[in-house]
Amino acid sequence: MTPVNSPKRTVGILIFPEVEVLDFAGPFEVFSRTRLVPGVASRRTDDSAPFQVFTVAKTTDTITAVGGLRVLPDYGFADAPKIDLLVVPGGFGTRPLLEDTDTLQWIQAVSQQAEQVTSVCTGALILAKLGLLANKRATTHWGALGFLAQMDPSIAVQRDQRVVADGIFTSAGVAAGIDMSLAVVELLCGQAVADETAHYIEFPRDRC
């Protein structure tokens, strides 16, 4: 378990136009609510929080997510702090990102120095575009499994798993990002912390 007073890992969650809301909000909830000290009272402060969580976009202009939710990013690419754990969510907006040089270059640069890279839903397509999933097992939203396989035939696409960990964590669609985030919490902080976090947010864990 990470000592309570150790430096917090930074969790940078990418957001972009037409990002799926739960793809980024689910991981934000998990990582921001994780505590090394169990119980409701520990959530009233950040004293035992092992993560510092923030959103990042190309600029700090307002982002309109799927469904019309408007979100103000914490940072733009130019001023984002060092990221230890990168979360790349999905949504309809991932298709334009496949041709967005600025975003692709930023993800590539961050992935090279991050401790852990993760994706939710069709965020896996972005990682595949960059070659980050080559020769790995991975998954994505059920509606994009075929596309992921076509993008890079070396990827062993897992069609029946919510979370796949093969160096990089990928997850199935939307709500599966919560499962993925809890799996990362377990890896970094231990099963007891992950289970207690799931209990706090009242989410039944799925370790498949």
C-alpha positions, 0 to 999 in steps of 0.5 A: 500500500502507498504510504499516506504521506507519499507524493500523490500520483497525477492522473491526467484525463484527456477530454475533447469535443464529443467525448463520452461523459461517463468515459471521463467522469467515471475514472475521475470519480474513482481516482478522485475518491480513492483514499488510503484511509477507509471510511466516509470521513476520509473523503472530506479531505485529501490527506490520504488521497493517493491521486491528484486528478485533473482534466486536459484538453488541447486548450482550456476553452470549454469542451462540449461532450456527448449529450451537450454537457459543457466542461471547462478543462483544468489544463491545456496541452501547453501548461499541463503538469507532468502526468503519471497516469494518462486516461484516454476516453472515447466517444464520437469525438475519437474519430476526428482525433485519429487525424488530429496531429496536435493531440496525437503528438501530445498523447505520444509524448505523455505516454513515453513518460507516464507510469501507466497509460489507460483507455476507456471505450474507443479511446483504444483506437487512439492508442492503436493509431499511435502503435501503443497497442501493437502486439498486445491484448486490448479491448474497446466498445463492442461497436468498435471491436472490428475497427480496432482489429482492422487498425492493427492486426497485431492486436489480440482483440479481446471481445468478451472482457470489460478490462484488459491489462497488457502493459496498457489498460484498455476497457470496454465501453462507457461504464467499463471505465470504472472497472478499469480505474478500480483495476488500476487502483488495485495495481497501485494501491492494493486490493483492499483500497480498490475494494473499499473505493468501490464500496464507497461509490457503491459500484459492484466490482467486476474483475473479468 
